[in-house]
């Protein structure tokens, strides 16, 4: 981990496109400003962890839901033609 000391209104660069600026230091709180391209997501660490968990939960469909889909298949070309002619 890189440890830097910065004062209010001083910045650090991350790569060529991300600027982190110390806006204010008050007691044990530090306000940061982050300037980054829109293509880069910026989240507080605890929010990022919640998003990851929500994505993992959504990707694991309950077994009952998967079993309810058994028997559903993509119709073959013959089935599609039969329905068009009826």
C-alpha positions as CSV (number, residue, x, y, z in Angstrom):
1,X,0.0,0.0,0.0
2,X,1.3,3.4,-0.9
3,X,0.9,5.9,1.9
4,X,0.9,9.7,1.0
5,X,0.5,12.8,3.1
6,X,-1.7,15.5,1.5
7,X,-3.2,18.7,2.9
8,X,-6.5,20.4,1.9
9,X,-6.5,21.4,-1.8
10,X,-3.7,19.0,-2.7
11,X,-4.2,16.2,-5.1
12,X,-2.8,12.8,-6.2
13,X,-2.9,11.3,-9.7
14,X,-3.9,7.7,-10.3
15,X,-2.8,6.8,-13.8
16,X,-3.3,9.6,-16.4
17,X,-7.0,10.2,-15.9
18,X,-7.9,10.0,-12.2
19,X,-7.4,12.9,-9.8
20,X,-8.1,12.6,-6.1
21,X,-8.1,15.9,-4.2
22,X,-8.3,16.5,-0.5
23,X,-11.1,19.0,-0.1
24,X,-11.3,19.3,3.7
25,X,-9.9,17.8,6.8
26,X,-12.1,18.1,9.9
27,X,-11.2,16.1,13.0
28,X,-11.1,12.4,12.0
29,X,-13.0,13.0,8.7
30,X,-11.5,13.8,5.3
31,X,-13.5,15.0,2.3
32,X,-12.2,13.8,-1.0
33,X,-13.0,14.9,-4.5
34,X,-12.5,12.3,-7.3
35,X,-12.3,13.3,-10.9
36,X,-12.5,10.2,-13.2
37,X,-13.8,9.3,-16.6
38,X,-17.5,8.2,-16.6
39,X,-16.3,4.8,-17.8
40,X,-14.7,4.2,-14.4
41,X,-17.0,3.3,-11.5
42,X,-16.2,5.0,-8.2
43,X,-17.8,3.7,-5.1
44,X,-17.2,3.7,-1.3
45,X,-15.7,0.4,-0.4
46,X,-18.7,-0.8,1.7
47,X,-21.1,0.0,-1.2
48,X,-18.8,-1.8,-3.7
49,X,-18.9,-4.9,-1.4
50,X,-22.7,-4.7,-1.3
51,X,-22.9,-4.5,-5.1
52,X,-20.6,-7.5,-5.5
53,X,-22.7,-9.6,-3.1
54,X,-26.0,-8.6,-4.8
55,X,-24.4,-9.6,-8.2
56,X,-23.3,-13.0,-6.7
57,X,-26.8,-13.5,-5.2
58,X,-28.5,-12.7,-8.5
59,X,-26.2,-15.0,-10.5
60,X,-27.2,-18.0,-8.3
61,X,-30.7,-18.8,-9.3
62,X,-32.6,-21.0,-6.7
63,X,-32.8,-24.6,-7.7
64,X,-36.6,-24.5,-7.7
65,X,-36.6,-21.8,-10.3
66,X,-34.2,-23.7,-12.5
67,X,-36.3,-26.9,-12.2
68,X,-39.5,-25.0,-13.2
69,X,-37.8,-24.3,-16.5
70,X,-37.1,-28.0,-17.4
71,X,-39.0,-29.0,-20.5
72,X,-38.8,-25.6,-22.1
73,X,-36.7,-25.8,-25.2
74,X,-36.2,-23.7,-28.3
75,X,-38.7,-24.8,-31.0
76,X,-37.1,-26.6,-34.0
77,X,-37.5,-25.2,-37.5
78,X,-40.2,-27.7,-38.2
79,X,-42.3,-26.6,-35.3
80,X,-42.0,-23.0,-36.3
81,X,-43.1,-23.7,-39.9
82,X,-46.1,-25.8,-38.6
83,X,-47.3,-22.9,-36.5
84,X,-47.0,-20.4,-39.4
85,X,-49.2,-22.6,-41.7
86,X,-52.0,-23.1,-39.2
